[in-house]
Amino acid sequence: MNESETEVKNETETTSKPVNNDNIMAAVAYVFGFVSGIIIYLIEKDKPDKSKYVMFHAVQATILGFVWIVIGFIPLIGQLVILITWVVMIYKAYSGEEYHIPVIGEYADKYV
């Protein structure tokens, strides 16, 4: 490996953000809808150093999971909306963003 390749490799290593355990827990809250949201919430609420970030995403995932049940009855469009929001919310939680879904995010904030 020459010097320029080493510099690029070192630059890449220093700019990448380490994955935080809270980010993983927040992302997992969305994986199985309201079920995983409730499980993550129950795990996190009893910790002495509980994370507001994880709690927020767990509550938001729980509410969103129930909304998905209702939306799922709309043929094709409902399933597409569920798939898109599911992927986007897992990505945003994993990347460390506390994204508030309109209306649902406001309720989630109240319960954290």
Residue pairs with C-beta under 8 A, 6 or more apart in sequence:
1 9
17 96
19 94
20 96
22 51
22 53
22 54
23 93
23 94
23 95
23 96
24 94
25 40
25 43
25 44
25 51
25 54
25 57
25 58
26 40
26 53
26 54
26 56
26 57
26 58
26 93
26 94
27 57
27 90
27 91
27 93
27 94
28 36
28 40
29 36
29 37
29 40
29 41
29 54
29 57
29 58
29 60
29 61
29 62
29 93
30 36
30 37
30 57
30 61
30 64
30 86
30 89
30 90
30 93
31 90
32 65
33 61
33 64
33 65
33 68
33 69
34 61
34 62
34 63
34 64
34 65
34 66
34 69
35 65
36 61
37 57
37 58
37 59
37 60
37 61
37 62
37 63
37 64
37 65
38 58
38 62
40 54
40 57
40 58
40 61
41 55
41 58
41 59
41 62
44 50
44 51
44 54
44 55
44 58
45 55
52 112
53 96
53 98
55 112
56 98
56 108
56 109
56 112
57 89
57 93
57 98
57 108
59 107
59 108
59 111
59 112
60 89
60 100
60 101
60 104
60 105
60 108
61 89
63 104
63 107
63 108
64 85
64 89
64 101
64 104
67 104
68 82
68 85
68 86
71 78
71 81
71 82
72 78
72 79
72 82
74 81
85 101
89 99
89 101
92 99
93 99
99 105
100 106
100 108
100 109
